[in-house]
Amino acid sequence: MNKDKGDDRLSLRLGVLREPLLQRAESVGKTPSQYIRSLLAKDLGVEEPEMKEGRPMTSEQASVAAQAAWARKKKTKKKRK
């Protein structure tokens, strides 16, 4: 985990549990992450957190990168004129 960036992700190796997890999550209409969060919340006696699906940081990073790329292109066009 990277606490410096406010990252709340955790990676784990599932080994032979991967395929059964994917099948079970799909059978109950959840993503693997949603399914694991619901099991953990129940086991820990807390409410299941509402999470934004996908990769929210990736889209933010992509937006920043795109803005930087456009800024570079604008500077390059000005120099050519």
N, C-alpha and C positions, 0 to 999 in steps of 0.2 A: 504494500500500500504506500501511496505517496501522500503523506499528510500535508506536505508543503503546498500542494495544489488543491487541497480540499477534496481529494479523490476518495470516494467511499467504496471503491471496487475492491474485491478480494478474489484472487485466483486460487483454484484448487484443482488437483489432478483427480479425476474420477475413475480412471482405469476402466475396469469391466462394468462399472456402474453407469457409464455414459449412455450406452444404447438403451438399457431399461429406463433410464431417466427420460430420455428423449421420447420414448414410446408412451410412458405414463403421463408426461406433461401434455403431449399432444392429445391423449385420450380424454383428459379433463379440460381441454381447451385453454391451456396456459403455455407460456414460453417456459423453457427450463428455469430461467431466472425467477419468474413469477412463482413457479411451483416450489422451488427451493425456499424462496422468501416466505411463502405461506406455511410451509412445514416448520421452518425455524421460528416464525412468529408464534405458532401454536405451541411448540415445544418450550419456548422461552416465556410464554405467558404474556406476550405483548401483542398489540394490534399490528396487523400487517401494514407496512409502510406503503404509501402510494408513490410509485416511482415513474419517472418519465421513461418510456421504453426507447430503445435504440441507444445511440451514443451521443448524448447531449454535448459532451465536451468536443467530440469530433466535429459536429456541425458548427460549433462556435469557432474552433480552430480553423476550419475550412473557410469560414466567412472572413476571418482575420487575414488568412493567407491570400484569399482572392482580392481583398482590398489592397493588400501590399503589392500584389502582382499588377493590378490596374494602375496603382500609383507609379510603379516602375515604367509601365508602358507609356503613361502620359509624359513622364520626364524624357523618355527616349524620343517620342514624337516631337517634343518641343526642341530638342537638340538638333534634329534632322532638318528642321525648317530654316 
